């Protein structure tokens, strides 16, 4: 398996991404930044992970927000 030197998300799980975003922004702010129901309607880490694993376009948005967050810190 080739190393993913240019992939800043290599080795970071989706669960860690969602947990870190939640810790930084909370559900309300996440829902404002990314308009998806898993952040608006009865949000939880588990329900968000389930949705994001099935929905590539939403996962990309979450990953993009995470990259922005870590670049600013």
C-alpha positions as CSV (number, residue, x, y, z in Angstrom):
1,X,0.0,0.0,0.0
2,X,1.6,3.3,-1.0
3,X,2.0,6.0,1.6
4,X,-0.4,8.9,1.4
5,X,2.1,11.7,2.0
6,X,-0.1,14.4,0.4
7,X,-3.3,13.4,2.1
8,X,-3.7,15.5,5.3
9,X,-6.6,13.2,6.5
10,X,-4.5,10.0,6.3
11,X,-4.8,8.2,9.5
12,X,-7.6,10.4,10.9
13,X,-10.9,8.5,11.4
14,X,-14.3,10.0,10.5
15,X,-15.3,9.6,14.1
16,X,-12.3,11.8,15.2
17,X,-13.2,14.4,12.6
18,X,-16.9,14.6,13.8
19,X,-15.9,14.6,17.5
20,X,-13.3,17.4,16.9
21,X,-15.7,19.5,14.9
22,X,-18.4,19.0,17.6
23,X,-16.0,20.0,20.3
24,X,-15.0,23.1,18.4
25,X,-18.4,24.3,17.0
26,X,-21.2,22.4,18.7
27,X,-24.2,21.0,16.8
28,X,-25.9,24.4,16.2
29,X,-22.9,26.0,14.6
30,X,-22.1,22.8,12.6
31,X,-25.7,22.9,11.2
32,X,-25.1,26.5,10.2
33,X,-21.8,25.8,8.5
34,X,-23.0,22.5,6.8
35,X,-26.7,22.3,6.2
36,X,-27.4,18.6,6.7
37,X,-30.1,17.1,8.9
38,X,-27.8,14.9,10.9
39,X,-26.5,18.1,12.5
40,X,-29.9,19.7,12.9
41,X,-32.4,17.0,13.9
42,X,-31.6,15.1,17.1
43,X,-27.8,15.2,16.4
44,X,-25.4,12.7,17.8
45,X,-22.0,11.4,16.9
46,X,-23.5,8.0,16.1
47,X,-26.2,9.3,13.8
48,X,-23.8,11.7,12.1
49,X,-21.3,8.9,11.4
50,X,-24.0,6.7,10.0
51,X,-25.2,9.4,7.6
52,X,-21.8,10.6,6.6
53,X,-20.6,7.0,5.8
54,X,-23.5,6.6,3.3
55,X,-23.4,10.1,1.8
56,X,-20.1,11.0,0.1
57,X,-21.0,14.6,-0.8
58,X,-21.8,15.4,2.9
59,X,-18.6,13.6,4.1
60,X,-16.5,15.8,1.7
61,X,-18.1,18.9,3.2
62,X,-17.3,17.7,6.7
63,X,-13.7,16.8,5.8
64,X,-13.3,20.2,4.1
65,X,-14.5,22.0,7.2
66,X,-12.2,19.9,9.4
67,X,-9.2,20.8,7.2
68,X,-10.1,24.5,7.5
69,X,-10.3,24.1,11.2
70,X,-6.9,22.5,11.6
71,X,-5.3,25.0,9.3
72,X,-6.5,27.9,11.4
73,X,-5.2,26.3,14.7
